[in-house]
Structures are given as structure tokens and as C-alpha cells.
Amino acid sequence: GEDPARLGLMRQFQSLLRMARQARKPIFDLAAADGAIGAHAAMVRDAHDAFAALATAIGKRAGIGQWATP
């Protein structure tokens, strides 16, 4: 069954790690100037979406942001 404590499942984005370290920025913020072109650019978009989904799940569980109840 589904683990109720699980916030999500993240890919490793292994091939973006080296680029992100060299650019000194998060993998979801890499640009073509950092070497994220072609398939890497698509993975950057996937990383952005994955981290946004994780942040949303955390916000919902913590009751902060747009999900907070007054």
C-alpha cells in the first residue's frame, strides 16, 4: 500500500549534479549558459516540477502558504 508519510518520489537527476556544482546553483535553476541544453534542458524542467511538487506537499502538510487555515 501507499505510505501515508511519503511526500513524494524524487529522481536522482545525477547528470545535472556536476553542472549544478560548477555553476553553483540548484539543478532546477540551470540554464543553457551552464550547459543545460537538449535533453539536459528537459531534465532541468523536470527537476523544477519535481521540487515544486515536493515544496507543495511540504506546505500542505505543514499548513503554511496558500494551504494554511486561518
N, CA, C, O and CB atoms as a CASP TS submission, in Angstrom:
PFRMAT TS
TARGET T0000
AUTHOR 0000-0000-0000
METHOD Language model
MODEL 1
PARENT N/A
ATOM      1  N   GLY     1       0.803  -1.195   0.000  1.00  0.00           N
ATOM      2  CA  GLY     1       0.000   0.000   0.000  1.00  0.00           C
ATOM      3  C   GLY     1       0.847   1.261   0.000  1.00  0.00           C
ATOM      4  O   GLY     1       2.073   1.225   0.106  1.00  0.00           O
ATOM      5  N   GLU     2       0.170   2.328  -0.118  1.00  0.00           N
ATOM      6  CA  GLU     2       0.801   3.650  -0.144  1.00  0.00           C
ATOM      7  C   GLU     2       1.233   4.053   1.264  1.00  0.00           C
ATOM      8  O   GLU     2       0.473   3.882   2.216  1.00  0.00           O
ATOM      9  CB  GLU     2      -0.165   4.707  -0.734  1.00  0.00           C
ATOM     10  N   ASP     3       2.427   4.576   1.400  1.00  0.00           N
ATOM     11  CA  ASP     3       2.947   5.061   2.679  1.00  0.00           C
ATOM     12  C   ASP     3       2.368   6.445   2.940  1.00  0.00           C
ATOM     13  O   ASP     3       2.668   7.370   2.185  1.00  0.00           O
ATOM     14  CB  ASP     3       4.513   5.099   2.682  1.00  0.00           C
ATOM     15  N   PRO     4       1.557   6.628   3.967  1.00  0.00           N
ATOM     16  CA  PRO     4       0.936   7.925   4.221  1.00  0.00           C
ATOM     17  C   PRO     4       1.932   9.013   4.611  1.00  0.00           C
ATOM     18  O   PRO     4       1.613  10.200   4.536  1.00  0.00           O
ATOM     19  CB  PRO     4      -0.089   7.785   5.302  1.00  0.00           C
ATOM     20  N   ALA     5       3.120   8.623   5.020  1.00  0.00           N
ATOM     21  CA  ALA     5       4.130   9.608   5.413  1.00  0.00           C
ATOM     22  C   ALA     5       4.982  10.072   4.228  1.00  0.00           C
ATOM     23  O   ALA     5       5.736  11.038   4.341  1.00  0.00           O
ATOM     24  CB  ALA     5       5.029   9.024   6.493  1.00  0.00           C
ATOM     25  N   ARG     6       4.858   9.387   3.105  1.00  0.00           N
ATOM     26  CA  ARG     6       5.692   9.726   1.944  1.00  0.00           C
ATOM     27  C   ARG     6       5.218  11.030   1.306  1.00  0.00           C
ATOM     28  O   ARG     6       4.038  11.196   0.999  1.00  0.00           O
ATOM     29  CB  ARG     6       5.666   8.582   0.901  1.00  0.00           C
ATOM     30  N   LEU     7       6.155  11.942   1.117  1.00  0.00           N
ATOM     31  CA  LEU     7       5.856  13.230   0.496  1.00  0.00           C
ATOM     32  C   LEU     7       5.926  13.168  -1.016  1.00  0.00           C
ATOM     33  O   LEU     7       5.272  13.955  -1.700  1.00  0.00           O
ATOM     34  CB  LEU     7       6.805  14.284   1.002  1.00  0.00           C
ATOM     35  N   GLY     8       6.702  12.253  -1.540  1.00  0.00           N
ATOM     36  CA  GLY     8       6.861  12.122  -2.977  1.00  0.00           C
ATOM     37  C   GLY     8       8.047  11.240  -3.284  1.00  0.00           C
ATOM     38  O   GLY     8       8.719  10.741  -2.382  1.00  0.00           O
ATOM     39  N   LEU     9       8.296  11.054  -4.553  1.00  0.00           N
ATOM     40  CA  LEU     9       9.417  10.241  -5.003  1.00  0.00           C
ATOM     41  C   LEU     9      10.239  11.098  -5.955  1.00  0.00           C
ATOM     42  O   LEU     9       9.734  11.546  -6.985  1.00  0.00           O
ATOM     43  CB  LEU     9       8.933   8.910  -5.694  1.00  0.00           C
ATOM     44  N   MET    10      11.493  11.324  -5.618  1.00  0.00           N
ATOM     45  CA  MET    10      12.357  12.200  -6.414  1.00  0.00           C
ATOM     46  C   MET    10      13.319  11.380  -7.266  1.00  0.00           C
ATOM     47  O   MET    10      13.894  10.393  -6.807  1.00  0.00           O
ATOM     48  CB  MET    10      13.143  13.159  -5.503  1.00  0.00           C
ATOM     49  N   ARG    11      13.480  11.809  -8.513  1.00  0.00           N
ATOM     50  CA  ARG    11      14.534  11.243  -9.355  1.00  0.00           C
ATOM     51  C   ARG    11      15.869  11.745  -8.831  1.00  0.00           C
ATOM     52  O   ARG    11      15.919  12.713  -8.073  1.00  0.00           O
ATOM     53  CB  ARG    11      14.337  11.628 -10.866  1.00  0.00           C
ATOM     54  N   GLN    12      16.941  11.094  -9.229  1.00  0.00           N
ATOM     55  CA  GLN    12      18.263  11.493  -8.764  1.00  0.00           C
ATOM     56  C   GLN    12      18.830  12.676  -9.544  1.00  0.00           C
ATOM     57  O   GLN    12      19.634  13.431  -8.997  1.00  0.00           O
ATOM     58  CB  GLN    12      19.209  10.324  -8.857  1.00  0.00           C
ATOM     59  N   PHE    13      18.443  12.860 -10.785  1.00  0.00           N
ATOM     60  CA  PHE    13      18.969  13.927 -11.624  1.00  0.00           C
ATOM     61  C   PHE    13      20.507  13.940 -11.591  1.00  0.00           C
ATOM     62  O   PHE    13      21.143  14.993 -11.569  1.00  0.00           O
ATOM     63  CB  PHE    13      18.410  15.288 -11.165  1.00  0.00           C
ATOM     64  N   GLN    14      21.069  12.737 -11.588  1.00  0.00           N
ATOM     65  CA  GLN    14      22.514  12.555 -11.451  1.00  0.00           C
ATOM     66  C   GLN    14      23.322  13.341 -12.487  1.00  0.00           C
ATOM     67  O   GLN    14      24.347  13.932 -12.148  1.00  0.00           O
ATOM     68  CB  GLN    14      22.852  11.090 -11.560  1.00  0.00           C
ATOM     69  N   SER    15      22.876  13.353 -13.735  1.00  0.00           N
ATOM     70  CA  SER    15      23.672  14.005 -14.776  1.00  0.00           C
ATOM     71  C   SER    15      23.677  15.523 -14.647  1.00  0.00           C
ATOM     72  O   SER    15      24.500  16.190 -15.273  1.00  0.00           O
ATOM     73  CB  SER    15      23.151  13.618 -16.141  1.00  0.00           C
ATOM     74  N   LEU    16      22.766  16.083 -13.841  1.00  0.00           N
ATOM     75  CA  LEU    16      22.739  17.535 -13.651  1.00  0.00           C
ATOM     76  C   LEU    16      23.591  17.988 -12.461  1.00  0.00           C
ATOM     77  O   LEU    16      23.901  19.173 -12.330  1.00  0.00           O
ATOM     78  CB  LEU    16      21.306  18.002 -13.459  1.00  0.00           C
ATOM     79  N   LEU    17      23.962  17.055 -11.609  1.00  0.00           N
ATOM     80  CA  LEU    17      24.681  17.435 -10.386  1.00  0.00           C
ATOM     81  C   LEU    17      26.009  18.126 -10.662  1.00  0.00           C
ATOM     82  O   LEU    17      26.322  19.145 -10.045  1.00  0.00           O
ATOM     83  CB  LEU    17      24.925  16.214  -9.538  1.00  0.00           C
ATOM     84  N   ARG    18      26.783  17.581 -11.579  1.00  0.00           N
ATOM     85  CA  ARG    18      28.096  18.178 -11.887  1.00  0.00           C
ATOM     86  C   ARG    18      27.933  19.606 -12.430  1.00  0.00           C
ATOM     87  O   ARG    18      28.650  20.525 -12.032  1.00  0.00           O
ATOM     88  CB  ARG    18      28.862  17.301 -12.918  1.00  0.00           C
ATOM     89  N   MET    19      26.971  19.763 -13.347  1.00  0.00           N
ATOM     90  CA  MET    19      26.701  21.103 -13.907  1.00  0.00           C
ATOM     91  C   MET    19      26.291  22.072 -12.807  1.00  0.00           C
ATOM     92  O   MET    19      26.748  23.215 -12.772  1.00  0.00           O
ATOM     93  CB  MET    19      25.594  21.034 -14.987  1.00  0.00           C
ATOM     94  N   ALA    20      25.429  21.611 -11.912  1.00  0.00           N
ATOM     95  CA  ALA    20      24.939  22.474 -10.838  1.00  0.00           C
ATOM     96  C   ALA    20      26.069  22.873  -9.891  1.00  0.00           C
ATOM     97  O   ALA    20      26.133  24.016  -9.439  1.00  0.00           O
ATOM     98  CB  ALA    20      23.825  21.771 -10.057  1.00  0.00           C
ATOM     99  N   ARG    21      26.944  21.938  -9.600  1.00  0.00           N
ATOM    100  CA  ARG    21      28.092  22.260  -8.727  1.00  0.00           C
ATOM    101  C   ARG    21      28.993  23.292  -9.383  1.00  0.00           C
ATOM    102  O   ARG    21      29.420  24.247  -8.735  1.00  0.00           O
ATOM    103  CB  ARG    21      28.905  20.988  -8.398  1.00  0.00           C
ATOM    104  N   GLN    22      29.284  23.107 -10.659  1.00  0.00           N
ATOM    105  CA  GLN    22      30.154  24.047 -11.368  1.00  0.00           C
ATOM    106  C   GLN    22      29.516  25.421 -11.486  1.00  0.00           C
ATOM    107  O   GLN    22      30.205  26.436 -11.386  1.00  0.00           O
ATOM    108  CB  GLN    22      30.491  23.513 -12.753  1.00  0.00           C
ATOM    109  N   ALA    23      28.210  25.464 -11.698  1.00  0.00           N
ATOM    110  CA  ALA    23      27.506  26.736 -11.846  1.00  0.00           C
ATOM    111  C   ALA    23      27.162  27.348 -10.487  1.00  0.00           C
ATOM    112  O   ALA    23      26.762  28.509 -10.405  1.00  0.00           O
ATOM    113  CB  ALA    23      26.232  26.541 -12.668  1.00  0.00           C
ATOM    114  N   ARG    24      27.322  26.553  -9.418  1.00  0.00           N
ATOM    115  CA  ARG    24      26.979  26.992  -8.059  1.00  0.00           C
ATOM    116  C   ARG    24      25.535  27.468  -7.962  1.00  0.00           C
ATOM    117  O   ARG    24      25.235  28.547  -7.452  1.00  0.00           O
ATOM    118  CB  ARG    24      27.918  28.107  -7.613  1.00  0.00           C
ATOM    119  N   LYS    25      24.662  26.615  -8.474  1.00  0.00           N
ATOM    120  CA  LYS    25      23.231  26.913  -8.406  1.00  0.00           C
ATOM    121  C   LYS    25      22.457  25.608  -8.335  1.00  0.00           C
ATOM    122  O   LYS    25      22.997  24.550  -8.660  1.00  0.00           O
ATOM    123  CB  LYS    25      22.772  27.759  -9.628  1.00  0.00           C
ATOM    124  N   PRO    26      21.196  25.669  -7.913  1.00  0.00           N
ATOM    125  CA  PRO    26      20.381  24.457  -7.843  1.00  0.00           C
ATOM    126  C   PRO    26      20.149  23.859  -9.228  1.00  0.00           C
ATOM    127  O   PRO    26      20.150  24.574 -10.230  1.00  0.00           O
ATOM    128  CB  PRO    26      19.042  24.759  -7.175  1.00  0.00           C
ATOM    129  N   ILE    27      19.951  22.548  -9.276  1.00  0.00           N
ATOM    130  CA  ILE    27      19.767  21.890 -10.564  1.00  0.00           C
ATOM    131  C   ILE    27      18.544  22.415 -11.297  1.00  0.00           C
ATOM    132  O   ILE    27      18.523  22.429 -12.527  1.00  0.00           O
ATOM    133  CB  ILE    27      19.649  20.393 -10.375  1.00  0.00           C
ATOM    134  N   PHE    28      17.519  22.850 -10.561  1.00  0.00           N
ATOM    135  CA  PHE    28      16.306  23.335 -11.213  1.00  0.00           C
ATOM    136  C   PHE    28      16.442  24.760 -11.730  1.00  0.00           C
ATOM    137  O   PHE    28      15.493  25.307 -12.294  1.00  0.00           O
ATOM    138  CB  PHE    28      15.147  23.257 -10.258  1.00  0.00           C
ATOM    139  N   ASP    29      17.615  25.371 -11.544  1.00  0.00           N
ATOM    140  CA  ASP    29      17.855  26.742 -11.997  1.00  0.00           C
ATOM    141  C   ASP    29      18.938  26.813 -13.075  1.00  0.00           C
ATOM    142  O   ASP    29      19.369  27.905 -13.446  1.00  0.00           O
ATOM    143  CB  ASP    29      18.248  27.619 -10.815  1.00  0.00           C
ATOM    144  N   LEU    30      19.382  25.659 -13.581  1.00  0.00           N
ATOM    145  CA  LEU    30      20.406  25.637 -14.621  1.00  0.00           C
ATOM    146  C   LEU    30      19.847  26.186 -15.930  1.00  0.00           C
ATOM    147  O   LEU    30      18.660  26.035 -16.221  1.00  0.00           O
ATOM    148  CB  LEU    30      20.942  24.208 -14.824  1.00  0.00           C
ATOM    149  N   ALA    31      20.706  26.818 -16.707  1.00  0.00           N
ATOM    150  CA  ALA    31      20.321  27.411 -17.989  1.00  0.00           C
ATOM    151  C   ALA    31      21.254  26.896 -19.086  1.00  0.00           C
ATOM    152  O   ALA    31      22.223  26.188 -18.814  1.00  0.00           O
ATOM    153  CB  ALA    31      20.361  28.969 -17.917  1.00  0.00           C
ATOM    154  N   ALA    32      20.945  27.262 -20.318  1.00  0.00           N
ATOM    155  CA  ALA    32      21.780  26.853 -21.448  1.00  0.00           C
ATOM    156  C   ALA    32      23.217  27.340 -21.268  1.00  0.00           C
ATOM    157  O   ALA    32      24.161  26.653 -21.660  1.00  0.00           O
ATOM    158  CB  ALA    32      21.200  27.390 -22.768  1.00  0.00           C
ATOM    159  N   ALA    33      23.380  28.508 -20.684  1.00  0.00           N
ATOM    160  CA  ALA    33      24.723  29.050 -20.446  1.00  0.00           C
ATOM    161  C   ALA    33      25.525  28.174 -19.485  1.00  0.00           C
ATOM    162  O   ALA    33      26.755  28.225 -19.476  1.00  0.00           O
ATOM    163  CB  ALA    33      24.627  30.472 -19.893  1.00  0.00           C
ATOM    164  N   ASP    34      24.837  27.378 -18.683  1.00  0.00           N
ATOM    165  CA  ASP    34      25.504  26.464 -17.750  1.00  0.00           C
ATOM    166  C   ASP    34      25.769  25.105 -18.385  1.00  0.00           C
ATOM    167  O   ASP    34      26.397  24.245 -17.767  1.00  0.00           O
ATOM    168  CB  ASP    34      24.663  26.290 -16.490  1.00  0.00           C
ATOM    169  N   GLY    35      25.298  24.903 -19.609  1.00  0.00           N
ATOM    170  CA  GLY    35      25.476  23.641 -20.309  1.00  0.00           C
ATOM    171  C   GLY    35      24.223  22.793 -20.376  1.00  0.00           C
ATOM    172  O   GLY    35      24.251  21.686 -20.914  1.00  0.00           O
ATOM    173  N   ALA    36      23.127  23.294 -19.839  1.00  0.00           N
ATOM    174  CA  ALA    36      21.871  22.525 -19.848  1.00  0.00           C
ATOM    175  C   ALA    36      21.146  22.751 -21.167  1.00  0.00           C
ATOM    176  O   ALA    36      20.286  23.623 -21.283  1.00  0.00           O
ATOM    177  CB  ALA    36      20.958  22.925 -18.650  1.00  0.00           C
ATOM    178  N   ILE    37      21.514  21.942 -22.159  1.00  0.00           N
ATOM    179  CA  ILE    37      20.882  22.044 -23.477  1.00  0.00           C
ATOM    180  C   ILE    37      20.341  20.675 -23.863  1.00  0.00           C
ATOM    181  O   ILE    37      20.777  19.655 -23.329  1.00  0.00           O
ATOM    182  CB  ILE    37      21.890  22.568 -24.554  1.00  0.00           C
ATOM    183  N   GLY    38      19.399  20.656 -24.783  1.00  0.00           N
ATOM    184  CA  GLY    38      18.828  19.401 -25.267  1.00  0.00           C
ATOM    185  C   GLY    38      18.148  18.621 -24.170  1.00  0.00           C
ATOM    186  O   GLY    38      17.270  19.138 -23.480  1.00  0.00           O
ATOM    187  N   ALA    39      18.554  17.373 -24.006  1.00  0.00           N
ATOM    188  CA  ALA    39      17.943  16.501 -23.000  1.00  0.00           C
ATOM    189  C   ALA    39      18.170  17.036 -21.591  1.00  0.00           C
ATOM    190  O   ALA    39      17.323  16.870 -20.713  1.00  0.00           O
ATOM    191  CB  ALA    39      18.503  15.081 -23.115  1.00  0.00           C
ATOM    192  N   HIS    40      19.315  17.679 -21.379  1.00  0.00           N
ATOM    193  CA  HIS    40      19.572  18.253 -20.052  1.00  0.00           C
ATOM    194  C   HIS    40      18.595  19.382 -19.741  1.00  0.00           C
ATOM    195  O   HIS    40      18.167  19.526 -18.596  1.00  0.00           O
ATOM    196  CB  HIS    40      21.016  18.770 -19.963  1.00  0.00           C
ATOM    197  N   ALA    41      18.241  20.173 -20.729  1.00  0.00           N
ATOM    198  CA  ALA    41      17.277  21.259 -20.517  1.00  0.00           C
ATOM    199  C   ALA    41      15.920  20.676 -20.118  1.00  0.00           C
ATOM    200  O   ALA    41      15.235  21.232 -19.259  1.00  0.00           O
ATOM    201  CB  ALA    41      17.139  22.134 -21.800  1.00  0.00           C
ATOM    202  N   ALA    42      15.537  19.582 -20.725  1.00  0.00           N
ATOM    203  CA  ALA    42      14.283  18.929 -20.366  1.00  0.00           C
ATOM    204  C   ALA    42      14.346  18.392 -18.936  1.00  0.00           C
ATOM    205  O   ALA    42      13.364  18.462 -18.197  1.00  0.00           O
ATOM    206  CB  ALA    42      13.967  17.790 -21.351  1.00  0.00           C
ATOM    207  N   MET    43      15.501  17.859 -18.552  1.00  0.00           N
ATOM    208  CA  MET    43      15.651  17.360 -17.180  1.00  0.00           C
ATOM    209  C   MET    43      15.615  18.504 -16.174  1.00  0.00           C
ATOM    210  O   MET    43      15.125  18.322 -15.059  1.00  0.00           O
ATOM    211  CB  MET    43      16.964  16.575 -17.035  1.00  0.00           C
ATOM    212  N   VAL    44      16.122  19.678 -16.541  1.00  0.00           N
ATOM    213  CA  VAL    44      16.046  20.841 -15.653  1.00  0.00           C
ATOM    214  C   VAL    44      14.582  21.195 -15.411  1.00  0.00           C
ATOM    215  O   VAL    44      14.194  21.485 -14.280  1.00  0.00           O
ATOM    216  CB  VAL    44      16.814  22.058 -16.256  1.00  0.00           C
ATOM    217  N   ARG    45      13.771  21.173 -16.459  1.00  0.00           N
ATOM    218  CA  ARG    45      12.336  21.445 -16.297  1.00  0.00           C
ATOM    219  C   ARG    45      11.682  20.383 -15.414  1.00  0.00           C
ATOM    220  O   ARG    45      10.847  20.702 -14.567  1.00  0.00           O
ATOM    221  CB  ARG    45      11.633  21.496 -17.674  1.00  0.00           C
ATOM    222  N   ASP    46      12.064  19.116 -15.614  1.00  0.00           N
ATOM    223  CA  ASP    46      11.533  18.034 -14.782  1.00  0.00           C
ATOM    224  C   ASP    46      11.928  18.236 -13.318  1.00  0.00           C
ATOM    225  O   ASP    46      11.120  18.020 -12.414  1.00  0.00           O
ATOM    226  CB  ASP    46      12.039  16.667 -15.287  1.00  0.00           C
ATOM    227  N   ALA    47      13.174  18.650 -13.096  1.00  0.00           N
ATOM    228  CA  ALA    47      13.645  18.892 -11.729  1.00  0.00           C
ATOM    229  C   ALA    47      12.860  20.035 -11.094  1.00  0.00           C
ATOM    230  O   ALA    47      12.470  19.953  -9.929  1.00  0.00           O
ATOM    231  CB  ALA    47      15.159  19.212 -11.720  1.00  0.00           C
ATOM    232  N   HIS    48      12.629  21.093 -11.852  1.00  0.00           N
ATOM    233  CA  HIS    48      11.852  22.218 -11.336  1.00  0.00           C
ATOM    234  C   HIS    48      10.464  21.750 -10.912  1.00  0.00           C
ATOM    235  O   HIS    48       9.997  22.090  -9.826  1.00  0.00           O
ATOM    236  CB  HIS    48      11.744  23.336 -12.393  1.00  0.00           C
ATOM    237  N   ASP    49       9.810  20.975 -11.762  1.00  0.00           N
ATOM    238  CA  ASP    49       8.473  20.472 -11.461  1.00  0.00           C
ATOM    239  C   ASP    49       8.485  19.544 -10.243  1.00  0.00           C
ATOM    240  O   ASP    49       7.586  19.607  -9.404  1.00  0.00           O
ATOM    241  CB  ASP    49       7.902  19.736 -12.674  1.00  0.00           C
ATOM    242  N   ALA    50       9.496  18.691 -10.149  1.00  0.00           N
ATOM    243  CA  ALA    50       9.590  17.749  -9.031  1.00  0.00           C
ATOM    244  C   ALA    50       9.801  18.484  -7.708  1.00  0.00           C
ATOM    245  O   ALA    50       9.165  18.159  -6.706  1.00  0.00           O
ATOM    246  CB  ALA    50      10.734  16.749  -9.267  1.00  0.00           C
ATOM    247  N   PHE    51      10.687  19.469  -7.706  1.00  0.00           N
ATOM    248  CA  PHE    51      10.935  20.217  -6.473  1.00  0.00           C
ATOM    249  C   PHE    51       9.729  21.083  -6.108  1.00  0.00           C
ATOM    250  O   PHE    51       9.441  21.258  -4.924  1.00  0.00           O
ATOM    251  CB  PHE    51      12.190  21.092  -6.620  1.00  0.00           C
ATOM    252  N   ALA    52       9.026  21.624  -7.090  1.00  0.00           N
ATOM    253  CA  ALA    52       7.818  22.404  -6.816  1.00  0.00           C
ATOM    254  C   ALA    52       6.749  21.512  -6.195  1.00  0.00           C
ATOM    255  O   ALA    52       6.067  21.923  -5.256  1.00  0.00           O
ATOM    256  CB  ALA    52       7.285  23.063  -8.110  1.00  0.00           C
ATOM    257  N   ALA    53       6.600  20.298  -6.711  1.00  0.00           N
ATOM    258  CA  ALA    53       5.624  19.358  -6.156  1.00  0.00           C
ATOM    259  C   ALA    53       5.985  18.982  -4.719  1.00  0.00           C
ATOM    260  O   ALA    53       5.109  18.877  -3.861  1.00  0.00           O
ATOM    261  CB  ALA    53       5.539  18.094  -7.029  1.00  0.00           C
ATOM    262  N   LEU    54       7.277  18.780  -4.462  1.00  0.00           N
ATOM    263  CA  LEU    54       7.722  18.456  -3.107  1.00  0.00           C
ATOM    264  C   LEU    54       7.460  19.625  -2.155  1.00  0.00           C
ATOM    265  O   LEU    54       6.982  19.424  -1.039  1.00  0.00           O
ATOM    266  CB  LEU    54       9.219  18.094  -3.104  1.00  0.00           C
ATOM    267  N   ALA    55       7.771  20.837  -2.595  1.00  0.00           N
ATOM    268  CA  ALA    55       7.524  22.020  -1.762  1.00  0.00           C
ATOM    269  C   ALA    55       6.038  22.182  -1.477  1.00  0.00           C
ATOM    270  O   ALA    55       5.652  22.556  -0.369  1.00  0.00           O
ATOM    271  CB  ALA    55       8.070  23.285  -2.445  1.00  0.00           C
ATOM    272  N   THR    56       5.209  21.904  -2.467  1.00  0.00           N
ATOM    273  CA  THR    56       3.759  21.976  -2.281  1.00  0.00           C
ATOM    274  C   THR    56       3.297  20.955  -1.251  1.00  0.00           C
ATOM    275  O   THR    56       2.494  21.275  -0.376  1.00  0.00           O
ATOM    276  CB  THR    56       3.031  21.748  -3.614  1.00  0.00           C
ATOM    277  N   ALA    57       3.800  19.729  -1.350  1.00  0.00           N
ATOM    278  CA  ALA    57       3.429  18.679  -0.399  1.00  0.00           C
ATOM    279  C   ALA    57       3.850  19.056   1.014  1.00  0.00           C
ATOM    280  O   ALA    57       3.098  18.850   1.967  1.00  0.00           O
ATOM    281  CB  ALA    57       4.064  17.339  -0.800  1.00  0.00           C
ATOM    282  N   ILE    58       5.045  19.604   1.149  1.00  0.00           N
ATOM    283  CA  ILE    58       5.523  20.034   2.475  1.00  0.00           C
ATOM    284  C   ILE    58       4.643  21.163   3.002  1.00  0.00           C
ATOM    285  O   ILE    58       4.251  21.148   4.168  1.00  0.00           O
ATOM    286  CB  ILE    58       7.011  20.494   2.408  1.00  0.00           C
ATOM    287  N   GLY    59       4.331  22.139   2.154  1.00  0.00           N
ATOM    288  CA  GLY    59       3.481  23.251   2.570  1.00  0.00           C
ATOM    289  C   GLY    59       2.115  22.790   3.029  1.00  0.00           C
ATOM    290  O   GLY    59       1.597  23.275   4.035  1.00  0.00           O
ATOM    291  N   LYS    60       1.532  21.866   2.305  1.00  0.00           N
ATOM    292  CA  LYS    60       0.215  21.338   2.688  1.00  0.00           C
ATOM    293  C   LYS    60       0.274  20.648   4.043  1.00  0.00           C
ATOM    294  O   LYS    60      -0.576  20.876   4.904  1.00  0.00           O
ATOM    295  CB  LYS    60      -0.302  20.358   1.626  1.00  0.00           C
ATOM    296  N   ARG    61       1.286  19.803   4.227  1.00  0.00           N
ATOM    297  CA  ARG    61       1.398  19.064   5.491  1.00  0.00           C
ATOM    298  C   ARG    61       1.707  19.989   6.664  1.00  0.00           C
ATOM    299  O   ARG    61       1.256  19.750   7.785  1.00  0.00           O
ATOM    300  CB  ARG    61       2.481  17.994   5.381  1.00  0.00           C
ATOM    301  N   ALA    62       2.469  21.036   6.405  1.00  0.00           N
ATOM    302  CA  ALA    62       2.855  21.969   7.480  1.00  0.00           C
ATOM    303  C   ALA    62       1.792  23.034   7.727  1.00  0.00           C
ATOM    304  O   ALA    62       1.843  23.752   8.725  1.00  0.00           O
ATOM    305  CB  ALA    62       4.181  22.646   7.141  1.00  0.00           C
ATOM    306  N   GLY    63       0.826  23.132   6.810  1.00  0.00           N
ATOM    307  CA  GLY    63      -0.220  24.120   6.967  1.00  0.00           C
ATOM    308  C   GLY    63       0.270  25.539   6.753  1.00  0.00           C
ATOM    309  O   GLY    63      -0.215  26.476   7.387  1.00  0.00           O
ATOM    310  N   ILE    64       1.238  25.691   5.856  1.00  0.00           N
ATOM    311  CA  ILE    64       1.771  27.023   5.560  1.00  0.00           C
ATOM    312  C   ILE    64       1.489  27.394   4.116  1.00  0.00           C
ATOM    313  O   ILE    64       1.097  26.542   3.319  1.00  0.00           O
ATOM    314  CB  ILE    64       3.282  27.081   5.838  1.00  0.00           C
ATOM    315  N   GLY    65       1.681  28.640   3.780  1.00  0.00           N
ATOM    316  CA  GLY    65       1.461  29.093   2.418  1.00  0.00           C
ATOM    317  C   GLY    65      -0.015  29.178   2.121  1.00  0.00           C
ATOM    318  O   GLY    65      -0.818  29.461   3.010  1.00  0.00           O
ATOM    319  N   GLN    66      -0.375  28.939   0.894  1.00  0.00           N
ATOM    320  CA  GLN    66      -1.772  29.086   0.470  1.00  0.00           C
ATOM    321  C   GLN    66      -2.669  27.999   1.076  1.00  0.00           C
ATOM    322  O   GLN    66      -3.891  28.083   0.958  1.00  0.00           O
ATOM    323  CB  GLN    66      -1.865  29.043  -1.061  1.00  0.00           C
ATOM    324  N   TRP    67      -2.084  26.978   1.723  1.00  0.00           N
ATOM    325  CA  TRP    67      -2.892  25.902   2.291  1.00  0.00           C
ATOM    326  C   TRP    67      -3.164  26.108   3.768  1.00  0.00           C
ATOM    327  O   TRP    67      -3.868  25.306   4.381  1.00  0.00           O
ATOM    328  CB  TRP    67      -2.210  24.575   2.083  1.00  0.00           C
ATOM    329  N   ALA    68      -2.614  27.178   4.358  1.00  0.00           N
ATOM    330  CA  ALA    68      -2.804  27.418   5.788  1.00  0.00           C
ATOM    331  C   ALA    68      -4.262  27.762   6.073  1.00  0.00           C
ATOM    332  O   ALA    68      -4.918  28.471   5.310  1.00  0.00           O
ATOM    333  CB  ALA    68      -1.877  28.552   6.281  1.00  0.00           C
ATOM    334  N   THR    69      -4.738  27.247   7.174  1.00  0.00           N
ATOM    335  CA  THR    69      -6.095  27.611   7.604  1.00  0.00           C
ATOM    336  C   THR    69      -5.991  28.692   8.669  1.00  0.00           C
ATOM    337  O   THR    69      -5.235  28.544   9.629  1.00  0.00           O
ATOM    338  CB  THR    69      -6.878  26.367   8.149  1.00  0.00           C
ATOM    339  N   PRO    70      -6.747  29.785   8.509  1.00  0.00           N
ATOM    340  CA  PRO    70      -6.651  30.896   9.469  1.00  0.00           C
ATOM    341  C   PRO    70      -7.173  30.535  10.841  1.00  0.00           C
ATOM    342  O   PRO    70      -7.156  31.367  11.747  1.00  0.00           O
ATOM    343  CB  PRO    70      -7.405  32.092   8.956  1.00  0.00           C
TER
END
